[in-house]
């Protein structure tokens, strides 16, 4: 039967909402996506036929970040370090941090920090 809906905003605002949300690929950091695509030997990510293409500026930012982290070389190909980074199931910045931590002998501490930063919240408030 009929039910009730409780909104946290006025009905007039409800009718101004978009009918669908913006696809995630258009609103997130694409560095991990680009790194994974490069690891799968997809050469030209910019010309990849995405179902819903991300903004070119977001892809350029992802390439810049991956280059700065050493995951890509000057020709845009994946480096050995980038391949190692792609094997870790974390954001490329965290992957670089984990790999670099071995040099300084602080892997355990860095893994703890990255694990806390990789989840939405470790605090539970009932």
Beta strands, then each sheet from edge to edge (+ up, - down):
end
